[in-house]
């Protein structure tokens, strides 16, 4: 992980280098290339994937998501000439890897790149995949935006608009993907309608709890009936139903009334698919914990299930930190608190930022009077945080006072959802570019009394 953008207090603080070392260990554990290579092996004409074995006539690979290109590299290195071909969609430039075409999709809002690439993927399936074949599906975070074909009667523009509304409403990923599934021809298990033969999905989880039906909106996981009715519930609960485009509202209402476009859980569908999660947030947190321990911190994993409004999560983290530092309960310094998950932000301002930077900005306010040396890192494992160019940010024990001395009011930036602007001015925005993986967010807090 090459880190750019850090300067001043956030570069010179004695604990920053250790905190970033810990984060780098988490990213190494989530390397898609290594995760895939560990799962696949070949002996003669048999392909072994985890505990499953296959002897197909042809092997295909399709995929979508931020980690799909690195995952593909692992598949190609193991299977080589045994791979017939395929199509993979990622958020980088178009390319070709062996016999596989690599196309560009859009993120976080699906656009024309996504639609064109998705149609090319489905066309490959239609022209090449038969009943005696094996298709390996590479799924990772970001796949919901990069792989999309809307249902008949719903335009891509309307689907994109409802996605924007959901992202700005404070909806969590379960709610967002419920709506996406209802409006898509390929999500919620609907991709299985196009695939013939055996299917194995290798999944890198960017979802708290690692539910395969939610990761990239579960294209190979048959959905429970009633998805359209649940989607209506999400839009109304988040008070954006009336703002949603009319074709979206009309389609969902009709689908809910008629229970249309529901994938039946037939034995045939269930038998042909295997879904395997090969990397997740918790496995990265464990490696990060070990690294912090080797640096002689009292290292604790708080949770891989961190969720909720970012500024509210910051209050809970601050309470735990202050109790540990000031009372020695429940943990004692020198302290390394490690957590993962995915918070949300209800956008009320017009600033530039993301959930990780908002978490750190809210936390620095809560810890402004804490004594001792500390540093916290809030970062997205994919290298992307909200609508900013940063992956996340750093805060230190002396940063709040420094910001105020420069005439910068942290609370004002927080209220405007403008965390990136503040952290960039302070030299504490972490810029990495896309990391090629995605296992949610990482939080690291280091504390020493002296």
N, C-alpha and C positions, 0 to 999 in steps of 0.2 A: 504494500500500500504506500504509494507516494503521496505525501501530505504537502499541500501548498496553502498559502494564504495566512499562515500563522506568523505573527510578529509581536514585538513588544513584550508585555507582561506574560502573554500566553505562550511565548516562545522561550522566555528566560526562566519561568517558574521551575524550580527543581523537581517537581513531581510530574510535569507534563510528559517528559520523555518516557517515564515508566507507564503512565496511563496509555499512551499510544502504543507501546510495546504490547500491552495486554490486549488492546483492540485488534492489533495485527494477528495475534494468535487466534482470535475468534474468526477472523476472515480466512486464515489458512485452513482451519477446520472445516469451513464451509466451501472450500474450493470445489466447484462442480466437476472439474476434470477428474480429480482424485476420487470424488464420491462415486462417480459412474464406473471408473476403472475397477474399483474394489468390488463392484456388484456383478460384473459380467466376465465370463470366461468361456472358452470354446475348446471342445475336444472332438476331433474328427468332424462329423456332421451335426453334432449336438451342441446347442447353445444353452449355457447355464446362467440363469439370472436369479441371484439369491438362492432360494431352495427349489426353484422351478427349472424344469428342463424342457427343451423344444427341439424338434427336428423338422424345421420348415423347409418348403421348397425355396422360398425367397425370404430375405429379411429386409424390411423397410424401416426407416426412421423418420419421424415427423416431430416437430416440437415448436414451442413458443414460450417466450419469457426472457427476462433479463439474464438468466443463467444458461439459456439454451445453447448458445454458441460454444461455451466451454464444455457443457455436457456432451455436445456433438463431437468435440475433439476426442473425448474419452471413448465414445462409441466407435469412432473411426479407427482409433489406435488399436482397439481390441479386435474388432471384426474385420477390418481391412477389406480385402476383395470379396468376402462373404456378404458384404452389404450391397444390396441391389440398387438402392438409391433413396431419395426422400426430399422433403422440404422442411426447413427450419426457419422460424421467424424470430428475430431479435431486434434490439433497439440500436444496432450499429449499421454499418454500411453493407450493402449486398455483396456477396462473395460466393465462392464455391469451395467446399471441403470434400475432397474425394469425389464421390458420385452424388453428393447431396448439395442441393441449391439452398443458399442462405439468403433470405430476403429481409427487408427492413419493415418493421411495424411502427405504429405510433404509440406514444406513452406520455402522460397518463390518460389522454382522451383519444379514443379510436378515430382515425381519419382515413383518408384515401389510401395511404400506404398500407394500413392494416387491412382494409377491404380487398385490395388487389392481391396482397400476399396470401390472405386467407382463402381466397378463391383459387389461387394457384395451388395451395396445399390440398384443397378438396379435389381439384382436378387431377393432381398426382394420384391420390387414392383411387379415384374412379378409373383411371387408366392403367394402374399397375398392380393393385392389391387384389389377391384372390383368396379363396377359402382355405388353401393349404399353406398360407404364408403367416409370418410373424411380423407384427408392426410394433416397434418400440416407440413410445410416445414420451418425449422429454418435456416436462412441465415445471415451470417455475414462476415466481412472482412477476407481475407485469403481464402475464399471459392473457389476462382478461381484456386488456386494452389492445394487445398486439394480435390477437386471434379473434376475429369477430365477423359474423355475417348476420345482420338483423333479420328477424322474422318478417314475413310478407305483411305489408301494410305499415311497417315502421321504417322510417328513413334513417340513414346513418347520421344525418345532421341532428335528428331528434334524439337518437340514442346518445349521441355525444353531449347534447344539451342536458339531458337528464343525469348523465354521469357528472357533469359540472355541478349541477344542483346538489347531488348527493355528496360530492367531495367537500363542498362548502358548508354543508348543513350539520357537520359533526357526526354523521353516520359512521358506524364502524364497518369493517370489511365484510362482516356477515350480512349486514343490511344492504350494503352496496351491491354485493354479489347476488343477493336474492333478486334484486331488480334486474341485474344484468342477465341472469339465467332466464327470467321470464320473457325477455325481449330478444333472445338470441336463438339462432338455428343450431349452434354448436356447443353451447354451454349446458350445464346441468345434465350431463350424460348424453346429450344429443349428438355429439361427435360419433358415438357408437353406431348411429344409424348409417353412417357412411362407410365404416370399417368392416372388412370381412376377415375371417381367420382369427388367429389368436392375437391378443393385444396385451402388452405389458407397459404400464406407465411408470416411469421413474420420476419421482417428484421431489423437488427441493422446496421445503415449506417456508412460506413467508407469512403464515397465518398462526396466530396464537391458538395453541391447542392442536395444530397439525391435522385438521380435518380435511381429507382429500376432496370432499365435496365442495369446499370453499376455495381451495388453492386454485388460482386462475379460473375460478367459477366452476370447478369440477367438470371439465368436458368429458371425462371418462367415468364419471360416477353417476349412475341413474338417480334422478331426483325424485323425492317424495311428491305425490300428487298435491295439487293446490298451489303451485308456485306463483301463479298469476295473482291469486287472492292474497298471498303473503306479500307480494311486491306492492300491491295497492296499500296494504297495511303499513309498510315501511314509509311510502311516500306521504301518507296522511299523518303518520306519527311524527315525521320530521317536518310537517307543515309545508311541504313543497308540491303536494298533489295539484293544487290549482295553478302552479307555475309550470308544471310539466307540459310538454307539447301535446296538442290535441290528439295526434295519431298514437302517441304512447298511451294516453288515458283511454282512448277508444279501444285499442288492442287489448289492454289489460282487463278492461271491464268485460268485453266480449269473451275473452279467454277464461276469465274467472267464472262467468255465468255458464259457459258451455264445457268447462274443464278441457279446453282444446290443447293440442300440442303437448300432451303429457306422454312421457316415455314409459311404456309398460315394463315392469320388472319381470320380464320373462326369464325362464331358466336359461334360454339360449343366450340372452344378453349377459346374464350374470356369469355364466361359465366361461365366456370368451375373454374376460378382462381380469387382470391382476393389477392392483394399484400398490406401489411400494414407495414409502417416504424414505429417501436416502440421505437427507441432511436437514437439520432443523436448528432452531435457535438454541435449544437446550444443550445440544452437543457442542456448540461453540462456547456457550457459557461455562461448561465444564473445563474446557481447555483454558479459557481465560482465568478461571479460578486457580488452576494449577500454576499458571504463569505468575499470578499475583502472589501465590504462596512461595514460589521460588525467589521472589523479591522480598521475602520476609514480612509480608503483610498477614494480618489475621483476615483471611479471605473467605467471603461468604457469598453464595448465590442467593439473592433475595427471592427471585421468581423469574421464570420465562413467560409469565402470563401478565405482564404489565400492560394495563389497558385503562381506558377512560380518558376524560378531557385532560390534556397535557398539563394545564396549570393546576388542576386538582390533584393529579398524580404527584406533581412537584411538592405540594403541601404534605402529602403522606411521606414522601421520601425525606423531606426536611425534618419532619417530626421524628422519624426513625434515626436520622443522622444526629440530631441534637440530643436525643436521649442517650445514644451510644457514646457520644463525645463528652457530654456533661455529667452523665450518671453511670456510664459503664454498662448500661443495659439497653438492649439485649446483647450488644457486642462491644468489644474493647479495642482501643487503638493499640498499635498502628493498624489502620482499618482499610480494607478493600471491599467495598460493597458492589456487587455485580448483578445486573438485572437485564432482562430482555422482554420484548413484546412489541406492542404497537399502540401508541396513544392516538387520540384524535384532537382536532382543533375545530371549534365552531368559529368560522371566519366572520368577524364583525367589522374589522378595519380594512384598509386598502394597502397594507404594506407587503413586504416581501419576506418570506420565511417558510418554516415547515414545522412539523410536530416536534422534531428533536431540538431544534433551536428554541422553540417556544418553551419546551420543558426546561432547558437550561436557563433561559431568561427568567422564568417564573421561580426557579430554584435559587438563583443568585439573590433575588429579593428576599426569599424566606431565610437565607443563610447569611444575610448581610452583617449580622452582629456576632457570628460564630468566630471564636478564637482558635488560633492554631493554623497550621498550613494544610490547605486542601486544594484539590483539583477535581473537577468532574468533567466527563466527556459524554455527550449525548450525540449519537451518530447512527445514521441509517446504513445498514450493511451493504446496500446496493450503491452507495455513493451519491444518492439523490435524496434531498429533503425538501418537500413541498414545491413551491414555485421559485425556489432560489437556486443559484449555482453551487451551493454548498451541500456537503453530506451531513453536516451537523456543526457543533460548536464546543468550545471549551470554556469553563469558568474557573476562576481561582479565588482564593480568600481575599485578595487585595483588588479584585477587578471592579467590584461595585463602587468602592470609594474612588477609584481612579476614574470611572465613568462620570460620576457626579462632579469631580474636579475639572473635567473637560466640558462641563455644561451639558452633559447628556443625561437624560432622565429615563432610567430603565423601565419605570412603570408606564411612561408615555408610549414607549416603543411596544411594550407588551399589549397595551390596549388597542394599538393600531395593527396588531399582528405583524409587526415590522422587525422581527428578531434578527433577520439576516443583516439588515441595514446597520443595526447597532453593533453586532458582532464583527462585521467587516470593518467598521470604523475603529473598533478596539483591537483589531488584529487577531481575533479569536474565532473566526469562521474557518471551519475545516473544509478544504476543497481537495477532493481526490479524483473526481471524474468517475464514470461508471466502473464498478469493481468487478463486474462479470458474475456476481452472485447476488442472492437476496434471501436472507433468513431473518427478516424483521430488523428491529433496532437493538443497539447495544447501549447500556448505561454503565459507566464505571465511575466510582467515587473513591478517591484515595485521601487518607487523612493521617497526618503525623502531628504530634503535639509540639514538636520543635523543628 
